[in-house]
Amino acid sequence: MEQVLRKVSQEYQALNGTDIERVEGKYVKDADWPKWLHIGRPVLIENYFAFGRDEPGEEEWTDDWLVDTLGSLPLSIAVTPDGEADALKVHSDGRTYFVEPLTEQEDIGTFLASFQERASEEDREVRYLQSQNGNIYNASIEETELRLLQDHIPVDVPIVLDSLGTAPDAVNLWIGDRRSVTSLHSDPYENVYYVVRGTKYFTLFPPTETFLFDERLYPHATYARSPTGALQLHPSHPVRHPPVRWLSFDPARPPSGTQPIHLTLRAGETLYLPAGWNHYVSQAGAGAGGGEGVCVAVNWWYDVQMRGMQWVWLALLRRGTRYLEDDAEVEEEVGEEARERDVPGAG
């Protein structure tokens, strides 16, 4: 099985290399999206305002504008000791966990002020607005956390709506600085990503290379406050939070056989990232022009089609040699974890 997947990966690399299509926004046509969807490779659209109207004025999307627009609305902020949310971490017990950030509530003014306070203190906690799952729009929730931005951000991207005829499942706002990173993962969505302020740095790997990463089941944990207020890793109850499949990845040492694609997405640029593509993301702030050190981005997640072959192929390429395993593996690991920690009622 591994030999077959390696051959598939090598043929894909030979046919596609590490170049991606770049298109000037004014030349984007209605027929482009179906073509990109069919090819299934990332596309960078330069000078393309994904909101579907004129570029924002200079006063929009600055810190002052965000404070005026969102006011005292409580926001869910991810807090980590090192900026790595949803990432693999080794606990003091010697085990590696999939760790989610601590979530705390802050208004936008307090949140933005924390970046200025941290500028000269690299050991401070890292805060990132990355609540995801539709913090602006959610197909199944009417009252979203960032609903006050709905007058300024459309529910869909015009070129995508014209092709798919459907709204996205979720629209998200992301605000962070250079210390916030997103560990390597893939999403079951067609992703349209627009940078409003600052710069995003993507490292991409096609689905044909997923089997080369060490994807395993990891016990779940979260960051929590200790009695002194410091962040500490807290293993979750293994029955309520079953193991999570995640990719092990060191940005400095990609696995042998991969061909990483490095992409810089600047303010005013839009990225189409197909479903199933593995991506690692870091960022840099906008500088003195619009909020020192802060990066602001919006993305639209369109659900992938389950009919046809796309989802089947993505599942095969992701699971690789583990494709024949079933959910019994998860149940077995949960049960073993519970027994090791003597959880009452664990079978």
Secondary structure by P-SEA (a helix, b strand, c coil): caaaaaaaaaaaaaacccbbbbbcccccccaaaaaaaaabbbbbbcccccccccccccccccaaaaaaaccccbbbbbbcccccccbbbbcccccccccccbbbbbcaaaaaaaaaaaccccccbbbbcccccccccccccccccccccccccccccaaaaaaccccccccbbbbbcccccccccccccbbbbbbccbbbbbbbbccccccccbbbbbbbbbbbbccccbbbbbbcccccccbbbbbbbccccccccbbbbbbbbcccbbbbccccccbbbbbcccccccccbbbbbbbbbccccccccaaaaaaaaaacccccccaaaaaaaaaaaaaaacccccc
